[in-house]
């Protein structure tokens, strides 16, 4: 029974986690050897660099170090921030960590756009080798890739639960095909196995110096998607992902070595993987091409689902504005759909496809955001291990971070050749996060909340002296020690007081998963406090929690701000607030009970 569960977990991991890194062999070797000569020493050096990159970045950084830091089985940049912040003592350090995590989230957005574009485009380009389609235009290839992308994003709203069960078996076929094709080529040139010796990697870098250093920016393409191992931990757990990685590592290593062997035998090759498969088994080429397109769709799906999760984490940790969230599964709460994020991603993917047109050009833009994310993960991990006094992990993490920074520095030369697009794409969420978080702080100051003592004194006088409305009214406040002005306006200016008034406070916890709701102190006659504790990864059904605790409200009051400002940044903040749903709409409270109280604020 345990063995069956293990195998099921591994197959699920192959479908949900390894799509991105699993489709890297389609373009990595091809792109590298467009930029360097196909001599035997170069082939051995590049293969050695790829092999040791997979070990250092993916195995050591993610499966050993990062996964040991997961909170309740949950991983990702936001989790590292939530672990690190309680360990720090000064506000400046907390602000710096918050900035690092915001940069990390933003870079993942840049990566999230380029991954589907390069994966789908490179797979569709394999059509050029089909007899009779040799003359297919690049424009037609881009249009086919764009249609696949549009179809993929269009089905997101319906949810992927019904088709996700097929992802694992398809990826099992894909990795088996990669391993088998690689093995066949290795049999023809068995000496290629010597490339696992790190001597060849070091010798290549020493011989090629600056050219070798800049080629590292293409070598890192073999590890793109490695960050998904840590980010997707919460969906499947640590063990299935680690066990699946062992199998994926073997399949990828065999395929990369096989591609190297094929280049030594056929130095005239350009599209290495597809030409290798075509020569090995022409009759199976079209099924392999179809399989590769499915694999890239699965890789893109994993990235899209990951983006939805990151956006949701950003909303619950209050670094992103509240966007409309739909739940696409009645069984799995993690299956969410965020309309605005979905269409922003699709528009960006199509734009990138039509700007770059070829996967080899896209590769020039790809990798910068990935290496930035990896370096930030390394820095935050090293800091955590240092503060936790875990010396061996700290030293190992520092070494890994040094390697990340080398790759990042190498990738910086991509900026003028298209890498600037990943920075531009990352600047969109980065700007939104900075404007929104600073706007929220400024708004909190401008709202002038009432101190609890002052509020209670006024409330008690009024409650004892006016006719009260029968039933229960709910009010929402982040911190009851500082009452939002809309509650004072409702009660004291409009004399609206119910027999039973409940202040509901939603409190984010340091744990990713936790939901509990309970009544706290009774502040005064007819005034109670109900607190909901929620993990920062939780999808919370507020109405259900209220019902479970016997709360059946007649009315729900909430605050709305009409922001007026001459400052351009605060005007943008005002637009963001108007375009995003109010707090009560985000948590899907019954609309017929809602009453918004508007406060005009000058910022």
QUIKA-V357687 format. One record per residue. N is the residue number from 1. OMEGA is omega in whole degrees, 0 to 359 (999 if undefined). Layout:
n->N omega->OMEGA
n->N omega->OMEGA
This chain:
n->1 omega->180
n->2 omega->180
n->3 omega->180
n->4 omega->178
n->5 omega->179
n->6 omega->180
n->7 omega->178
n->8 omega->179
n->9 omega->179
n->10 omega->180
n->11 omega->177
n->12 omega->180
n->13 omega->179
n->14 omega->181
n->15 omega->188
n->16 omega->190
n->17 omega->193
n->18 omega->181
n->19 omega->184
n->20 omega->181
n->21 omega->181
n->22 omega->179
n->23 omega->178
n->24 omega->179
n->25 omega->180
n->26 omega->187
n->27 omega->189
n->28 omega->183
n->29 omega->180
n->30 omega->182
n->31 omega->182
n->32 omega->185
n->33 omega->165
n->34 omega->187
n->35 omega->179
n->36 omega->183
n->37 omega->186
n->38 omega->176
n->39 omega->182
n->40 omega->181
n->41 omega->178
n->42 omega->179
n->43 omega->180
n->44 omega->181
n->45 omega->180
n->46 omega->180
n->47 omega->178
n->48 omega->178
n->49 omega->179
n->50 omega->182
n->51 omega->184
n->52 omega->173
n->53 omega->178
n->54 omega->179
n->55 omega->186
n->56 omega->186
n->57 omega->187
n->58 omega->184
n->59 omega->186
n->60 omega->186
n->61 omega->187
n->62 omega->185
n->63 omega->179
n->64 omega->189
n->65 omega->185
n->66 omega->183
n->67 omega->177
n->68 omega->182
n->69 omega->182
n->70 omega->177
n->71 omega->182
n->72 omega->177
n->73 omega->182
n->74 omega->182
n->75 omega->178
n->76 omega->183
n->77 omega->182
n->78 omega->178
n->79 omega->178
n->80 omega->178
n->81 omega->182
n->82 omega->176
n->83 omega->188
n->84 omega->186
n->85 omega->180
n->86 omega->181
n->87 omega->183
n->88 omega->185
n->89 omega->185
n->90 omega->179
n->91 omega->181
n->92 omega->179
n->93 omega->178
n->94 omega->179
n->95 omega->180
n->96 omega->179
n->97 omega->178
n->98 omega->178
n->99 omega->178
n->100 omega->182
n->101 omega->177
n->102 omega->177
n->103 omega->179
n->104 omega->179
n->105 omega->183
n->106 omega->179
n->107 omega->178
n->108 omega->175
n->109 omega->179
n->110 omega->178
n->111 omega->183
n->112 omega->177
n->113 omega->186
n->114 omega->182
n->115 omega->178
n->116 omega->183
n->117 omega->183
n->118 omega->182
n->119 omega->183
n->120 omega->182
n->121 omega->182
n->122 omega->179
n->123 omega->181
n->124 omega->178
n->125 omega->177
n->126 omega->178
n->127 omega->182
n->128 omega->183
n->129 omega->178
n->130 omega->179
n->131 omega->181
n->132 omega->180
n->133 omega->183
n->134 omega->185
n->135 omega->181
n->136 omega->184
n->137 omega->179
n->138 omega->179
n->139 omega->179
n->140 omega->179
n->141 omega->180
n->142 omega->181
n->143 omega->178
n->144 omega->179
n->145 omega->180
n->146 omega->179
n->147 omega->178
n->148 omega->180
n->149 omega->180
n->150 omega->180
n->151 omega->181
n->152 omega->181
n->153 omega->182
n->154 omega->182
n->155 omega->184
n->156 omega->184
n->157 omega->180
n->158 omega->181
n->159 omega->183
n->160 omega->184
n->161 omega->185
n->162 omega->182
n->163 omega->185
n->164 omega->179
n->165 omega->181
n->166 omega->184
n->167 omega->183
n->168 omega->180
n->169 omega->178
n->170 omega->180
n->171 omega->174
n->172 omega->177
n->173 omega->182
n->174 omega->181
n->175 omega->176
n->176 omega->179
n->177 omega->178
n->178 omega->182
n->179 omega->183
n->180 omega->180
n->181 omega->177
n->182 omega->182
n->183 omega->180
n->184 omega->179
n->185 omega->180
n->186 omega->179
n->187 omega->180
n->188 omega->180
n->189 omega->185
n->190 omega->181
n->191 omega->180
n->192 omega->180
n->193 omega->179
n->194 omega->180
n->195 omega->178
n->196 omega->177
n->197 omega->183
n->198 omega->178
n->199 omega->183
n->200 omega->178
n->201 omega->181
n->202 omega->181
n->203 omega->179
n->204 omega->181
n->205 omega->180
n->206 omega->182
n->207 omega->187
n->208 omega->174
n->209 omega->187
n->210 omega->178
n->211 omega->178
n->212 omega->179
n->213 omega->181
n->214 omega->178
n->215 omega->177
n->216 omega->180
n->217 omega->174
n->218 omega->178
n->219 omega->183
n->220 omega->178
n->221 omega->179
n->222 omega->183
n->223 omega->178
n->224 omega->186
n->225 omega->178
n->226 omega->180
n->227 omega->180
n->228 omega->180
n->229 omega->182
n->230 omega->184
n->231 omega->184
n->232 omega->181
n->233 omega->185
n->234 omega->183
n->235 omega->188
n->236 omega->185
n->237 omega->187
n->238 omega->188
n->239 omega->179
n->240 omega->181
n->241 omega->180
n->242 omega->180
n->243 omega->178
n->244 omega->180
n->245 omega->179
n->246 omega->180
n->247 omega->180
n->248 omega->180
n->249 omega->179
n->250 omega->181
n->251 omega->180
n->252 omega->181
n->253 omega->179
n->254 omega->183
n->255 omega->179
n->256 omega->178
n->257 omega->178
n->258 omega->177
n->259 omega->177
n->260 omega->178
n->261 omega->180
n->262 omega->179
n->263 omega->179
n->264 omega->180
n->265 omega->184
n->266 omega->184
n->267 omega->179
n->268 omega->184
n->269 omega->177
n->270 omega->178
n->271 omega->200
n->272 omega->186
n->273 omega->184
n->274 omega->178
n->275 omega->179
n->276 omega->180
n->277 omega->180
n->278 omega->181
n->279 omega->182
n->280 omega->184
n->281 omega->185
n->282 omega->183
n->283 omega->182
n->284 omega->187
n->285 omega->182
n->286 omega->174
n->287 omega->179
n->288 omega->179
n->289 omega->178
n->290 omega->178
n->291 omega->181
n->292 omega->178
n->293 omega->176
n->294 omega->180
n->295 omega->180
n->296 omega->175
n->297 omega->178
n->298 omega->178
n->299 omega->179
n->300 omega->179
n->301 omega->179
n->302 omega->180
n->303 omega->180
n->304 omega->178
n->305 omega->178
n->306 omega->179
n->307 omega->177
n->308 omega->180
n->309 omega->181
n->310 omega->179
n->311 omega->180
n->312 omega->176
n->313 omega->178
n->314 omega->178
n->315 omega->184
n->316 omega->177
n->317 omega->171
n->318 omega->172
n->319 omega->177
n->320 omega->178
n->321 omega->181
n->322 omega->178
n->323 omega->180
n->324 omega->181
n->325 omega->175
n->326 omega->180
n->327 omega->189
n->328 omega->180
n->329 omega->176
n->330 omega->183
n->331 omega->184
n->332 omega->180
n->333 omega->181
n->334 omega->180
n->335 omega->182
n->336 omega->178
n->337 omega->179
n->338 omega->189
n->339 omega->185
n->340 omega->179
n->341 omega->181
n->342 omega->184
n->343 omega->174
n->344 omega->179
n->345 omega->181
n->346 omega->180
n->347 omega->182
n->348 omega->180
n->349 omega->180
n->350 omega->179
n->351 omega->181
n->352 omega->178
n->353 omega->184
n->354 omega->177
n->355 omega->186
n->356 omega->173
n->357 omega->181
n->358 omega->180
n->359 omega->180
n->360 omega->176
n->361 omega->179
n->362 omega->180
n->363 omega->178
n->364 omega->178
n->365 omega->188
n->366 omega->175
n->367 omega->182
n->368 omega->179
n->369 omega->182
n->370 omega->181
n->371 omega->176
n->372 omega->178
n->373 omega->180
n->374 omega->180
n->375 omega->178
n->376 omega->176
n->377 omega->180
n->378 omega->180
n->379 omega->182
n->380 omega->178
n->381 omega->181
n->382 omega->180
n->383 omega->180
n->384 omega->181
n->385 omega->178
n->386 omega->181
n->387 omega->178
n->388 omega->179
n->389 omega->175
n->390 omega->193
n->391 omega->183
n->392 omega->178
n->393 omega->179
n->394 omega->181
n->395 omega->179
n->396 omega->180
n->397 omega->177
n->398 omega->179
n->399 omega->179
n->400 omega->180
n->401 omega->177
n->402 omega->178
n->403 omega->177
n->404 omega->183
n->405 omega->176
n->406 omega->179
n->407 omega->179
n->408 omega->180
n->409 omega->178
n->410 omega->183
n->411 omega->182
n->412 omega->180
n->413 omega->178
n->414 omega->187
n->415 omega->181
n->416 omega->183
n->417 omega->179
n->418 omega->179
n->419 omega->179
n->420 omega->179
n->421 omega->179
n->422 omega->177
n->423 omega->179
n->424 omega->179
n->425 omega->180
n->426 omega->181
n->427 omega->180
n->428 omega->178
n->429 omega->180
n->430 omega->180
n->431 omega->180
n->432 omega->181
n->433 omega->182
n->434 omega->180
n->435 omega->183
n->436 omega->183
n->437 omega->178
n->438 omega->177
n->439 omega->179
n->440 omega->178
n->441 omega->181
n->442 omega->179
n->443 omega->179
n->444 omega->178
n->445 omega->183
n->446 omega->183
n->447 omega->181
n->448 omega->180
n->449 omega->180
n->450 omega->174
n->451 omega->185
n->452 omega->182
n->453 omega->180
n->454 omega->181
n->455 omega->184
n->456 omega->180
n->457 omega->180
n->458 omega->182
n->459 omega->183
n->460 omega->178
n->461 omega->185
n->462 omega->183
n->463 omega->183
n->464 omega->189
n->465 omega->180
n->466 omega->176
n->467 omega->183
n->468 omega->178
n->469 omega->181
n->470 omega->177
n->471 omega->184
n->472 omega->174
n->473 omega->177
n->474 omega->174
n->475 omega->180
n->476 omega->178
n->477 omega->180
n->478 omega->182
n->479 omega->185
n->480 omega->178
n->481 omega->178
n->482 omega->184
n->483 omega->178
n->484 omega->185
n->485 omega->183
n->486 omega->179
n->487 omega->177
n->488 omega->179
n->489 omega->181
n->490 omega->185
n->491 omega->192
n->492 omega->181
n->493 omega->183
n->494 omega->179
n->495 omega->177
n->496 omega->178
n->497 omega->180
n->498 omega->177
n->499 omega->181
n->500 omega->180
n->501 omega->183
n->502 omega->174
n->503 omega->180
n->504 omega->181
n->505 omega->177
n->506 omega->185
n->507 omega->178
n->508 omega->179
n->509 omega->180
n->510 omega->179
n->511 omega->180
n->512 omega->184
n->513 omega->177
n->514 omega->173
n->515 omega->174
n->516 omega->179
n->517 omega->180
n->518 omega->175
n->519 omega->176
n->520 omega->185
n->521 omega->170
n->522 omega->186
n->523 omega->180
n->524 omega->177
n->525 omega->177
n->526 omega->181
n->527 omega->182
n->528 omega->178
n->529 omega->176
n->530 omega->183
n->531 omega->175
n->532 omega->177
n->533 omega->185
n->534 omega->174
n->535 omega->186
n->536 omega->174
n->537 omega->189
n->538 omega->168
n->539 omega->192
n->540 omega->173
n->541 omega->185
n->542 omega->182
n->543 omega->180
n->544 omega->179
n->545 omega->179
n->546 omega->181
n->547 omega->180
n->548 omega->180
n->549 omega->173
n->550 omega->179
n->551 omega->178
n->552 omega->188
n->553 omega->176
n->554 omega->185
n->555 omega->174
n->556 omega->177
n->557 omega->176
n->558 omega->184
n->559 omega->173
n->560 omega->181
n->561 omega->172
n->562 omega->189
n->563 omega->178
n->564 omega->181
n->565 omega->173
n->566 omega->182
n->567 omega->184
n->568 omega->182
n->569 omega->181
n->570 omega->173
n->571 omega->177
n->572 omega->178
n->573 omega->179
n->574 omega->179
n->575 omega->179
n->576 omega->181
n->577 omega->181
n->578 omega->184
n->579 omega->182
n->580 omega->183
n->581 omega->176
n->582 omega->180
n->583 omega->185
n->584 omega->178
n->585 omega->179
n->586 omega->181
n->587 omega->172
n->588 omega->175
n->589 omega->187
n->590 omega->187
n->591 omega->183
n->592 omega->179
n->593 omega->188
n->594 omega->175
n->595 omega->179
n->596 omega->179
n->597 omega->187
n->598 omega->174
n->599 omega->179
n->600 omega->185
n->601 omega->174
n->602 omega->181
n->603 omega->999
